[in-house]
């Protein structure tokens, strides 16, 4: 089974969070607020079918 999509998701999420923190620090003193939405896996039947039971437990704990 191929889990590359999962790792790409985590890398993208980390990048968005880091960018958001940097922009917030840069413009926070001007009263500008910064928010972000990050992609994440949601426990659905499709996700459940792609992960083994052990990997699913680890993924849920990681989030």
C-alpha positions as CSV (number, residue, x, y, z in Angstrom):
1,X,0.0,0.0,0.0
2,X,1.2,3.5,-0.8
3,X,1.1,6.2,1.9
4,X,2.9,9.0,0.0
5,X,-0.3,11.1,0.0
6,X,-0.4,11.0,3.8
7,X,3.2,12.3,4.0
8,X,2.6,15.0,1.4
9,X,-0.5,16.1,3.4
10,X,1.6,16.4,6.6
11,X,4.4,18.3,4.8
12,X,1.8,20.7,3.3
13,X,0.1,21.2,6.7
14,X,3.4,22.0,8.4
15,X,4.2,24.5,5.7
16,X,0.9,26.3,6.0
17,X,1.2,26.5,9.8
18,X,4.8,27.8,9.6
19,X,3.8,30.4,7.0
20,X,0.9,31.5,9.2
21,X,3.0,31.9,12.3
22,X,5.6,33.9,10.3
23,X,3.1,36.3,8.8
24,X,1.3,36.7,12.2
25,X,4.6,37.7,13.8
26,X,5.5,40.1,11.0
27,X,2.1,41.9,10.9
28,X,0.7,41.3,14.4
29,X,2.1,44.6,15.6
30,X,0.0,46.4,13.0
31,X,-3.2,44.8,14.4
32,X,-3.6,42.4,11.5
33,X,-4.8,38.9,12.5
34,X,-3.8,35.8,10.5
35,X,-5.8,32.6,10.3
36,X,-5.3,29.5,8.2
37,X,-7.1,26.3,7.4
38,X,-5.0,23.2,7.0
39,X,-5.8,20.0,5.1
40,X,-6.3,16.9,7.2
41,X,-7.6,13.3,7.0
42,X,-11.0,12.8,8.4
43,X,-12.1,9.4,9.7
44,X,-14.4,8.1,6.9
45,X,-15.1,4.7,5.5
46,X,-12.7,5.5,2.5
47,X,-9.9,6.4,4.9
48,X,-10.6,3.4,7.0
49,X,-10.4,1.1,4.0
50,X,-7.0,2.6,3.0
51,X,-5.3,2.2,6.4
52,X,-4.7,-0.9,8.4
53,X,-6.2,-0.8,11.9
54,X,-2.8,-0.2,13.5
55,X,-1.8,2.6,11.1
56,X,-5.3,4.2,11.5
57,X,-4.8,4.3,15.3
58,X,-1.4,6.0,15.0
59,X,-2.8,8.5,12.5
60,X,-5.7,9.5,14.7
61,X,-3.3,9.9,17.7
62,X,-0.9,12.0,15.6
63,X,-3.7,14.5,14.6
